[in-house]
Amino acid sequence: MNYLQINEFCQKYLPDLTGSELAGMLHGLVGHGFVPEAGRWPQQMSDFLANGEALGQQAEDELEQIIAFTQKDYQPESFTIELIIPDDDSPIDHRAQALGEWCQGYLTGYGLIKQEKELDDAAQEALRDMSEIAKIDFSIEDDNSEELESAFMTISEHVKMSAQIIFQSNKAVPMAPQNKQIH
């Protein structure tokens, strides 16, 4: 799955979200310990994403694929976070905006689950960092695109590491989602 596919899904079924926001939200949920329960996850997702309205079978099928794609990032053999943002050939300001949306979505998804234990200091700092990155604003006043690219790559890698740190801090305690709606 890539940014264009997930963004297209959002345009069809969840127009209030961007692909980056949805991907971040699902990472926040899974990274906090959310495990979709057979038979229940469509209702849980419609509660989270569509104010309790049914998403429809086609949307559920596509969302199930997106969730499975997200969950693969949290498997021990392939534990690496894939950010769903525009490709490298997209303008830096679009990628930076999408990275901020991913972080905002992550924080939203993470907040949908009741915190069962206190996070360690590293995970608390990682959440604070994500909160700051969600406000990212890459103003392109400087013409040094190499410097901007380098800064963007550093921030992107920091987001991935932050998500991993938060997941590691949470993985010992299985979580149950709260009944919250976001849209």
N, C-alpha and C positions, 0 to 999 in steps of 0.2 A: 504494500500500500504506500501511497505517496501523498504529498500535500494536495495535488490536484484532485485525486480521487476522493479524499476525505472532505475537501472543500466542496466538491460537487454534491456529495451526500448531504452536507449541511445546507446547501442552497436548495436542494429538493425537499428535505424533511425538517430541518431545524434552521430556518433562515436567520434567527437571532444569533447564531454562533458562526464563527469561522472554523475552518478545518483545524487550524492551530489551537484554537480554544477547546474544541471538542477533544482533540488528541491529548492536550495537556490535562483536561478534566479526567479523562479515562486513566491517564498515568497517575494522577493524584489519587483516584479511587483505588486502583490496583496497588500503587505504592504504599497506600495506607492499610492494605490488607483486605480490601474488598474482593470477594470471590463470588462471581455470578452463580447463583443457585439455579439449577435446572428448574424450569417452570416458573420461577419467580423473577428472574432478571429482566424480562421484558417490562413487567409492571414497575420494577424498581427504576429502570431507565426512563420509562415514561413519566414516573413521578419526578425524577431529577430533571429531565430535559423538556418535557412537554406538558407541564402542569397536570399530570395524571391522565391526560388524554392518550388513548392508544396510538401507538406509532404506525400501526399497519404492518402486515406480514412482510412486505417487501423491505420496508425500513428496518424491521427487526432482523431480517436475514442479513442485510448489509451491515447493520450495527454489530451483529454477532461476529462477523468477519473482522470488523475494526477492533472489537474487544479482544478477540483471539490474537490479532496482530500485536496489540498492546501487551497482552500477557506474556508473549514470547520474550519481551525485553526483561522479564523478571524471572526467567528460568536460570538455574545455577550454571548450566553449560553455556549460556549465551547472554549472561547478565551485562547488557549494554543498552543504554537508553537511546532510542532513535527519535530525534526531534522531528516533528512534522511541521516543516516550514518550507517556504519556496526554495527552489534549487539555487545553486551558487551563481547561475547566470542571471538571476533576478537582481534588480537594484538593491543595494545594501540597505536603504531605508525601508524597503518592503520586507526584507528578511528580518531586520531589527524589530519592526512592528509585529511581525508574526511571532518572533521569539518572546516579545513582551506578552502577546496574547496567549502563547503556550504557557508561560509562567502564571498568568492570571487564571487560566483554565485549571492548571495544576492546583493552585491554591483553593479554587472553588471546589474541585473534586475532593481534595484532601479534607476540606472543611465539612463535607457532607457526611463524614463518618465521625462518630463520637470517639474522642481520644480516651483510650483505656488506661494509658500509663504516661508518665512524664517522659518526654523525649530527652535524650542525652544532649549535652551542650553543643556538640557538632551538628546534630540534626536541628536543634533550635536555630543555630546560626544559619544553616542551609535554608530553612524556611524564611528567615529574615532576608537573606540574600535574594531568594526567589521573589519576595515581595518588592524589593527594590528594583530588580530586573524587570518586573512586570510594568514598571513605570518608564522603561527605556525610551530614550528619544535620541536617535542618531540624526542630528542636524548636519546636513552636508554643506558646511560653509568652507571647509578645508578641502583642497583638491587632492590631498594625499590619500588616494584610494588604497594603497598598500597598508598604510597605518590603520585605516578604518577596517579593512579586511582582517588584519591581525587582531585588532581589538574585538571585533565581532566573533572571530573564532575562539578567542580566549574566553569570552563571556559564554558562548555556546557550550564549550567544554565544561565550564564551571556549572552551568545549569544541569548538565548530564550527571556530573559528580554529586551535585546537591541532591538530585532525585535518588541516586544510589545510596547516599548517606542516610537520607530520610527513610528509605525502604529498609535498610539494614537495622535501623533503630526500631522500626515498627514490626518487623517480621516475626518476632517471638510471640506476639499476641494477636490471635485472629480477631478481626473487627466485624461488627454488624453495622450496616448503614442506618443512619437516622432517617426519619421521614421528613426530608426537606425538599423544597422545590427551588429550582434556580431560574426557570423561565416560565 
